[in-house]
Amino acid sequence: MLFQTFYHSKSIFPRGHITDLEILRIAQETNRHLRLTGFLVRANGCFFQYLEGGVHEMLEVLERIRLDTRHFDMNEISVMRDEPRQFPGWSMGYADVPPDEVRTLEQMLQNCHGNLSEIVRQVSDIAQQHGATPLEE
Ligand SMILES: Cc1cc2nc3c(=O)[nH]c(=O)nc-3n(C[C@H](O)[C@H](O)[C@H](O)COP(=O)(O)O)c2cc1C
């Protein structure tokens, strides 16, 4: 079974700040070790993140992410499903969505009405459109 989580949150630091790189480095290192995979989106002052993996590993990392003071107002959805990973081989991908596209992205996500499969599809599209390259590759 695959545990999948998606959340959005508000960042303390603005777009372009060095913290995103620091978050990405620690995320890739820890997630590789815990066999978690996923994708982080920076959209102006917000983060969107999708994570997938084993339930215990996920709960451990989510607890740390919840306590991280670099962001706040975290809003999560999680499901447990019998399906393959959406981001195999990506310990954590990253995309910085251009400011003029953020509104459209927010609307698309709102239109998913909390349906995680739809959300994952949108996140995959973002990964493709913005040519996100994980640091490790
Ligand atoms: C938006 C955001 C996304 C993060 N994503 C991850 C992640 O995918 N995996 C991870 O291990 N840490 C992630 N972190 C970092 C954790 O919150 C935490 O700093 C890190 O796991 C180290 O934990 P520790 O300080 O308790 O050692 C993220 C932090 C933020 C703010």
The ligand as an SDF file (V2000), in Angstrom:
LIG
                    3D

 31 33  0  0  0  0  0  0  0  0999 V2000
    7.9450   23.1360    2.7400 C   0  0  0  0  0  0  0  0  0  0  0  0
    8.8460   22.1380    3.3910 C   0  0  0  0  0  0  0  0  0  0  0  0
    8.9800   20.8760    2.8470 C   0  0  0  0  0  0  0  0  0  0  0  0
    9.8140   19.9300    3.4450 C   0  0  0  0  0  0  0  0  0  0  0  0
    9.9130   18.6800    2.9070 N   0  0  0  0  0  0  0  0  0  0  0  0
   10.6520   17.7460    3.5230 C   0  0  0  0  0  0  0  0  0  0  0  0
   10.7130   16.4150    3.0310 C   0  0  0  0  0  0  0  0  0  0  0  0
   10.1230   16.0590    2.0220 O   0  0  0  0  0  0  0  0  0  0  0  0
   11.4890   15.5170    3.7320 N   0  0  0  0  0  0  0  0  0  0  0  0
   12.1990   15.8610    4.8410 C   0  0  0  0  0  0  0  0  0  0  0  0
   12.8680   15.0250    5.4130 O   0  0  0  0  0  0  0  0  0  0  0  0
   12.1660   17.1150    5.3040 N   0  0  0  0  0  0  0  0  0  0  0  0
   11.4230   18.0670    4.6870 C   0  0  0  0  0  0  0  0  0  0  0  0
   11.3920   19.3390    5.1760 N   0  0  0  0  0  0  0  0  0  0  0  0
   12.3120   19.6780    6.2640 C   0  0  0  0  0  0  0  0  0  0  0  0
   11.7910   19.2150    7.6050 C   0  0  0  0  0  0  0  0  0  0  0  0
   10.7950   20.1030    8.0490 O   0  0  0  0  0  0  0  0  0  0  0  0
   12.9500   19.1820    8.6490 C   0  0  0  0  0  0  0  0  0  0  0  0
   13.6100   20.4030    8.6850 O   0  0  0  0  0  0  0  0  0  0  0  0
   13.9480   18.0990    8.2800 C   0  0  0  0  0  0  0  0  0  0  0  0
   13.3110   16.8680    8.0950 O   0  0  0  0  0  0  0  0  0  0  0  0
   15.0270   17.9370    9.3670 C   0  0  0  0  0  0  0  0  0  0  0  0
   14.4310   17.6110   10.5730 O   0  0  0  0  0  0  0  0  0  0  0  0
   15.1190   17.9320   11.9730 P   0  0  0  0  0  0  0  0  0  0  0  0
   15.4050   19.4000   11.9430 O   0  0  0  0  0  0  0  0  0  0  0  0
   14.1260   17.5170   12.9890 O   0  0  0  0  0  0  0  0  0  0  0  0
   16.3700   17.1130   11.9530 O   0  0  0  0  0  0  0  0  0  0  0  0
   10.5440   20.2850    4.6140 C   0  0  0  0  0  0  0  0  0  0  0  0
   10.3780   21.5530    5.1540 C   0  0  0  0  0  0  0  0  0  0  0  0
    9.5470   22.4850    4.5660 C   0  0  0  0  0  0  0  0  0  0  0  0
    9.4000   23.8490    5.1650 C   0  0  0  0  0  0  0  0  0  0  0  0
  1  2  1  0
  2  3  1  0
  2 30  2  0
  3  4  2  0
  4  5  1  0
  4 28  1  0
  5  6  2  0
  6  7  1  0
  6 13  1  0
  7  8  2  0
  7  9  1  0
  9 10  1  0
 10 11  2  0
 10 12  1  0
 12 13  2  0
 13 14  1  0
 14 15  1  0
 14 28  1  0
 15 16  1  0
 16 17  1  0
 16 18  1  0
 18 19  1  0
 18 20  1  0
 20 21  1  0
 20 22  1  0
 22 23  1  0
 23 24  1  0
 24 25  2  0
 24 26  1  0
 24 27  1  0
 28 29  2  0
 29 30  1  0
 30 31  1  0
M  END
$$$$
